[in-house]
Amino acid sequence: MGLRVVGLVLENCGERDYTLDGYPQVSLLDEDHEPTDGVKIFKGSGGISTVTGFDDPPRPVT
């Protein structure tokens, strides 16, 4: 089906800073929030896209 990209918005509701570093853990769930069979999630663009930057390493965010 091709490459899918999603933006994530993080909102800190606490009183201290948090640092995130790395990629989010991604899983596909059905309408009952159960894991879905038959779909494999790969890391990176894996030859799906020729756009540069998709596979750049993550940077820490505080």
Secondary structure, 3 states (H helix, E strand, C coil): CCCCCCCCCCCCCCCCCCCECCCCCCCCECCCCCECCCCCCCCCCCCCCCCCCCCCCCCCEC
